[in-house]
Every structure is written in structure tokens, then in C-alpha cells.
Amino acid sequence: QVQLVESGGGLVQPGGSLRLSCTPSTTISSATNMGWYRQRPGEERLWVTTIMKSGTTYAKAMKGRFTVSVDTAENTVYPEMNSLKVEATALYYCNMYSGPTWVWGLGTQVTVSS
């Protein structure tokens, strides 16, 4: 089974930044489809971004605050979260398409608090 290892979450002060990561057990290529979601306690899981061959797309509310890069040498996707607010506190999940379904990581907790 494909495995996704997430990291980078933690406690950060408002206005701070965090760099999350997602490393799959398979090699990232131009054909790889990956994404990130966030979920607050008691709420539905919401789409944040998707990385595909055609390019990277972001949820409207996340534009300018969530930027994704790919390091092929490390085989890792790095979302950079900037200007963090308290409402950004949530579990953040990485996923990847591995036909015929999408595989999910276990999530990494981001807590924004002073």
C-alpha cells in the first residue's frame, strides 16, 4: 500500500509560519496528483490545494497564505503556511491519488496560539 508521511505541524504564535511536509512511499512524478485538506474539530474536511501535472490550484480563501513547493530530490511536497491566524488551527492532511482511490496521510496538527 502507498504510504504518506506527514510532518511539520506544531504550536506557532499568530503571525508566524510553518512548513509542512508530505513524503509518499512512491516516487513523485509529473503524473502524480496530490492534495492537502484541513479539518477543524467537529467540522468537515475542506480542500486546501491540489498539485497536478497541469499545475497547482488553491482554495480561494487560502490564496496568498498557503504556498506549495516540490523537492524532487527529497521526494517531498512542502506547503508553506504564512501569516498564521488562530482560525488556521486544525489537522492538515496530505493525500495522493493511487488508482482507483485517494490515499490519505494520518494528518499533522497545527495550533496557532499566543
C-alpha positions in Angstrom: 0.0 0.0 0.0 1.1 3.5 -0.7 2.1 5.4 2.5 2.1 9.1 3.1 4.3 10.5 5.9 3.3 14.0 7.1 5.2 16.3 9.4 5.9 19.9 10.3 2.9 20.6 12.5 3.2 22.2 15.9 2.4 25.2 18.0 3.1 28.6 16.5 2.2 32.2 17.5 -0.2 34.3 15.5 1.6 35.8 12.5 4.1 33.1 12.4 4.9 30.5 9.7 5.1 26.7 9.4 6.4 24.5 6.7 4.6 21.2 6.5 5.8 18.2 4.5 4.4 15.1 2.9 6.6 12.2 1.7 5.0 9.3 -0.2 6.4 5.9 -0.4 6.2 6.1 -4.2 8.2 8.4 -6.4 6.6 11.8 -7.1 6.5 12.4 -10.9 4.7 14.7 -13.3 1.8 12.2 -13.3 1.4 12.4 -9.5 -1.8 14.0 -8.2 -1.5 15.2 -4.6 -3.5 17.5 -2.3 -3.9 19.0 1.1 -7.0 19.3 3.3 -7.7 20.8 6.7 -10.2 19.8 9.3 -11.2 21.6 12.4 -12.7 19.8 15.4 -16.3 18.9 14.7 -16.2 20.3 11.2 -16.0 18.8 7.7 -12.7 18.2 6.0 -12.1 21.1 3.5 -10.0 21.1 0.4 -6.9 23.4 0.5 -4.8 22.7 -2.5 -4.2 20.2 -5.3 -0.9 19.6 -7.2 -1.3 18.1 -10.7 0.6 17.9 -14.0 -1.4 20.9 -15.2 -0.3 23.0 -12.2 -1.2 23.8 -8.6 -4.6 25.1 -7.6 -5.7 26.6 -4.2 -8.9 27.2 -2.4 -9.9 30.8 -2.8 -9.6 31.5 0.9 -6.1 30.1 1.0 -4.5 32.1 -1.8 -1.6 34.1 -0.6 -1.4 32.2 2.7 -0.6 28.7 1.5 2.1 28.0 -1.0 3.3 24.6 -2.1 6.6 23.5 -3.5 8.0 20.1 -4.5 11.5 18.9 -3.8 12.1 16.0 -6.2 15.5 15.2 -4.5 13.7 14.7 -1.2 10.6 13.2 -2.9 8.6 15.6 -0.7 5.8 18.2 -1.0 6.3 21.3 1.2 3.3 23.5 1.9 4.4 26.8 3.4 1.9 28.5 5.7 2.4 32.2 6.4 0.8 34.9 8.5 -1.0 32.2 10.5 -4.1 33.1 12.4 -5.9 31.4 15.3 -8.6 30.1 12.9 -5.9 28.2 11.0 -5.7 25.7 13.9 -6.7 22.3 12.5 -5.5 18.9 11.4 -3.9 19.1 8.0 -4.0 16.0 5.8 -2.0 15.1 2.7 -3.5 12.9 0.1 -2.4 11.3 -3.2 -4.2 9.6 -6.0 -3.3 5.9 -6.2 -5.9 4.5 -8.6 -8.6 3.7 -8.1 -8.7 5.8 -4.9 -7.1 8.6 -3.0 -4.8 7.6 -0.2 -4.7 9.8 3.0 -2.0 10.5 5.5 -2.7 10.5 9.2 -2.7 14.3 9.5 -0.4 16.7 11.3 -1.8 19.1 13.9 -1.3 22.9 13.5 -2.1 25.0 16.5 -1.9 28.8 16.4 -2.0 30.4 19.8 -0.3 33.1 21.8 
